Amino acid sequence: MSTQVSNDKATSASNDTTIPFRLEVVVIPIADFDRAKAFYGSRLGWRVDAEADSGTGYRLMQVTPPGSNASVIFGTQVTAAPAGSSDGLLLTVDNVDTARDELVSRGVEVSEAFHDAAGTLGGGFHIGDEGRAAGPDPERRSYATYASFNDPEGNRWILQEITERLPGRV
């Protein structure tokens, strides 16, 4: 497997784009609102942006991870997706070890760092454990070291270490 990085105008950011498309919110499926609220708002310490309770079973919370422009929404009667079915939500971090230590200090069970066994840049993003090698990328390349954790509902988050952005990315 190989990963191709492109600098083509069609695939890189361009000032010619007339309509910006920005990822604002990701919806994650949960079954237990209070358990998710305690995890994201209290345990992780993510900023609570909004909370709504209609009194009829509809409950919603929007939280934002530190340093992120995108937020996460969860709640009851928010999505038809089964609870815990989000797999591979990606959080980028400057240093996987530091991020992992922070999460562990907050009581989150986090995998050890891993990388792609084939050594392809950015190729370590695997749904299962196959193709993974223990420890950080041997060359500590940007985009190549990961760790993962699950929320109490079973939604899986991936930490990806990015120390230097690819061309065309801010």
C-alpha positions as CSV (number, residue, x, y, z in Angstrom):
1,M,0.0,0.0,0.0
2,S,1.3,3.5,-0.8
3,T,0.0,6.9,0.0
4,Q,0.2,9.7,-2.6
5,V,0.5,13.3,-1.5
6,S,-0.7,15.8,-4.1
7,N,0.1,19.4,-4.7
8,D,-2.2,19.6,-7.7
9,K,-4.3,22.8,-7.7
10,A,-7.5,20.6,-7.9
11,T,-6.7,18.9,-4.6
12,S,-5.0,21.6,-2.6
13,A,-6.5,24.6,-0.9
14,S,-7.1,27.5,-3.4
15,N,-8.0,31.1,-3.1
16,D,-10.1,30.6,-6.3
17,T,-12.7,28.7,-4.3
18,T,-15.8,30.8,-4.1
19,I,-17.7,28.9,-1.5
20,P,-15.8,27.7,1.6
21,F,-16.8,24.3,3.1
22,R,-15.9,24.0,6.7
23,L,-16.5,21.0,8.9
24,E,-18.5,22.4,11.8
25,V,-20.1,19.5,13.7
26,V,-19.9,15.8,13.8
27,V,-22.8,13.8,15.3
28,I,-22.0,10.8,17.4
29,P,-24.6,8.2,18.3
30,I,-25.1,7.4,22.0
31,A,-27.7,5.6,24.1
32,D,-27.1,7.1,27.5
33,F,-27.1,10.9,27.4
34,D,-26.0,11.4,31.0
35,R,-23.1,9.0,30.6
36,A,-21.9,10.7,27.4
37,K,-22.3,14.1,29.1
38,A,-20.2,13.0,32.0
39,F,-17.5,11.6,29.7
40,Y,-17.2,14.5,27.2
41,G,-18.0,17.4,29.4
42,S,-16.5,16.3,32.7
43,R,-13.9,13.6,32.2
44,L,-12.5,14.9,28.9
45,G,-13.1,18.5,29.8
46,W,-14.3,19.5,26.4
47,R,-16.0,22.9,26.3
48,V,-19.8,22.6,26.5
49,D,-21.2,24.9,23.8
50,A,-24.9,24.1,24.1
51,E,-27.3,21.8,25.9
52,A,-31.0,21.3,25.1
53,D,-33.7,19.2,26.7
54,S,-37.2,19.3,25.2
55,G,-38.8,17.4,28.1
56,T,-40.2,14.9,25.5
57,G,-37.1,12.7,25.3
58,Y,-35.1,14.9,22.9
59,R,-31.8,15.8,24.6
60,L,-28.7,17.3,22.9
61,M,-25.3,18.5,23.9
62,Q,-22.6,20.2,21.7
63,V,-19.0,20.0,22.9
64,T,-15.8,21.2,21.4
65,P,-12.4,19.6,21.9
66,P,-9.6,22.0,23.0
67,G,-8.1,23.8,20.0
68,S,-10.7,22.5,17.6
69,N,-12.8,24.5,15.2
70,A,-15.2,21.6,14.8
71,S,-17.6,20.4,17.5
72,V,-19.3,17.2,18.4
73,I,-23.0,16.8,19.0
74,F,-24.6,13.8,20.8
75,G,-28.0,13.2,22.3
76,T,-31.2,11.2,22.3
77,Q,-33.4,11.4,19.3
78,V,-30.6,13.1,17.4
79,T,-29.5,10.3,15.0
80,A,-30.8,7.0,13.9
81,A,-27.3,5.5,13.9
82,P,-26.8,2.8,16.5
83,A,-25.1,3.9,19.7
84,G,-21.3,3.3,19.5
85,S,-21.3,2.9,15.8
86,S,-18.8,5.8,15.0
87,D,-15.5,4.2,14.3
88,G,-12.3,6.2,13.6
89,L,-13.2,9.7,14.5
90,L,-9.8,11.5,14.1
91,L,-8.3,14.0,16.6
92,T,-5.0,15.4,15.5
93,V,-2.4,16.2,18.2
94,D,1.1,17.7,18.3
95,N,2.4,14.8,20.4
96,V,0.7,11.5,20.8
97,D,2.6,10.7,24.0
98,T,1.6,13.9,25.7
99,A,-2.0,13.6,24.5
100,R,-2.2,10.0,25.7
101,D,-0.8,11.0,29.1
102,E,-3.4,13.8,29.4
103,L,-6.2,11.4,28.6
104,V,-4.9,8.7,31.0
105,S,-4.7,11.3,33.8
106,R,-8.4,12.0,33.2
107,G,-9.2,8.3,33.6
108,V,-9.6,7.4,29.9
109,E,-8.3,4.0,28.7
110,V,-6.1,4.8,25.7
111,S,-4.1,2.3,23.6
112,E,-0.4,2.4,23.4
113,A,1.0,4.4,20.4
114,F,1.1,2.4,17.2
115,H,2.1,2.9,13.6
116,D,1.6,1.3,10.2
117,A,3.6,-1.9,10.0
118,A,4.2,-1.3,6.2
119,G,5.7,2.1,7.0
120,T,3.5,4.0,4.5
121,L,3.0,7.6,5.4
122,G,-0.5,8.0,7.0
123,G,-1.2,4.4,6.4
124,G,-1.7,3.5,10.0
125,F,-5.3,4.3,10.1
126,H,-6.8,0.8,10.2
127,I,-10.2,-0.2,11.4
128,G,-8.9,-3.3,13.1
129,D,-5.5,-4.2,14.6
130,E,-4.2,-5.8,11.5
131,G,-1.5,-3.8,9.8
132,R,-0.5,-2.1,13.0
133,A,2.9,-2.2,14.7
134,A,3.5,-1.3,18.3
135,G,5.1,2.0,19.2
136,P,5.5,5.3,17.4
137,D,6.6,5.5,13.8
138,P,10.3,4.6,13.9
139,E,11.2,7.8,12.0
140,R,8.6,9.8,14.0
141,R,7.2,11.1,10.7
142,S,4.2,13.4,10.8
143,Y,0.9,11.7,10.2
144,A,2.3,8.3,11.0
145,T,1.9,7.7,14.8
146,Y,-1.5,7.0,16.4
147,A,-3.3,6.0,19.6
148,S,-7.0,5.2,20.1
149,F,-9.7,5.3,22.8
150,N,-13.4,4.6,23.0
151,D,-16.1,6.6,24.7
152,P,-18.4,4.8,27.1
153,E,-20.8,4.1,24.3
154,G,-18.2,2.4,22.1
155,N,-17.5,5.2,19.6
156,R,-13.8,4.9,18.7
157,W,-11.5,8.0,18.5
158,I,-8.1,7.9,16.9
159,L,-5.3,10.3,17.9
160,Q,-3.0,11.1,15.0
161,E,0.3,12.9,15.6
162,I,0.9,15.7,13.1
163,T,4.1,17.7,13.7
164,E,4.3,19.2,10.2
165,R,1.3,19.7,7.9
166,L,1.3,18.5,4.3
167,P,1.5,21.3,1.6
168,G,-1.7,23.1,1.1
169,R,-2.9,22.5,4.7
170,V,-3.0,25.1,7.4
